[in-house]
């Protein structure tokens, strides 16, 4: 939280700049700050929930596995939000016959992501 909040303040400052004051390098700096703010927010809160769960006797799975070192967008998705991806696969995609090779495969994929998007 400490890192994410500092990055968030700096990213907000960059995004609040006027067009005349914004250079390409400053814009990229703001983008990178925002990118890491999101990661540290999600990862930090997940780690706190995992730690609190362990204190209370629960064991929750890890949720992030260094997504920014991924070599592809597929690997990034697998590393970014592992529990959500697993839940979507187990509870949405596979029950809609997602593992079978047929013409409904694209429909199942799109439906899974639309359900996630509009929840």
N, C-alpha and C positions, 0 to 999 in steps of 0.2 A: 504494500500500500504506500509506503514511504516513497519508493522509487516512482511508482505510477502517478502519484499525485504531483510530484515535482515535474515529471515529464508532461503531464496534462496541462499544468499552468503554462509551461513554456510553449507547448504546441498551440494552446489557445491564443497566446500572445502573437505567434506567427500568423495564425489564421485570421486574426483581427486586424492585421496590417492592411493599409490601403494599397491599391494597385501600384502606385508610384514608388512606394517604399519596398515592395517585395521583389527580391531578385531570385534567380533560379536556385542558387545555392541555399538561400534562406528558406525557400519553399520546400526544397528537398529535406532540409534539416527539420522543418515542421512535420513533414510526412513521416520521417523516421522516428521523431519523438512520439507522434501519435500511434504509430505502429507498435512501439515498445510499451507505450502506456496501456494499450489494449491487452497486450500479452501479460504484462505484470499485474494488471487488474484481475484478469481471469485466472491466471496461474496462482497468484497470491491468495485470492479468495478460496480457490479450490484447495490449496495447501492448508489454509486455516480450517476449512471444513473437515479435511482428512485428519488433521491433528486433534481437533475438538472431538471428532468421532472416536478416535483412539482413546482419548481420555475417558470417554463415556463407555468404552468397551466395544465399539463397532470398528470394522475394518473396511474402508472404502478404497476402491482402486485409484491409481494415479490417473490424472485427467490430461496432462500435457507431457510431451516427451520431446523437448527441443524442436519445435516445429520449424523454426527459421533456418535450420540446417538441412531441410528437405531438398531433394533433387528434383521433385516433380510436384504438381498440384495434388495428385493423388496421395503421395506420401505426406504432404503437408496436412491434408485433411485427416489422415490416419493419426498423425502426431498431435494435431491441434486440440481436438475435443474428443478424446478416445471413448469416453463413456457415452456421449451422445451418439457418435457414429455406431457404436456397438448396439445401443438401444434401438436406433432407427433400423439397422439391419435385422435384428432379432424380432422386433415387434411390428414393423411396417413392411419392409421390403420382402422378406422371406414369406410371411403369411399371404402376401399378394402374388404368390408363385414366382418370386424373384429369382430363384435359383434355376428354374427351368428355362431352357433355351427355346423361345418362341417369339411371336410378334408382339406380345404384350410386355416384353422386357423393357423397352424404352418407356412405355407408359408407366410401368411400375417405378422406374427410376425417377421420372419426372414427378409422379404423384408423391413419392416419399419426400422429395425436396420441397414440393409445394405445401405439403402438410406441415413440414418443419417451419417454412417461411411464414405461414399465416396462423401459427398457433397462438 
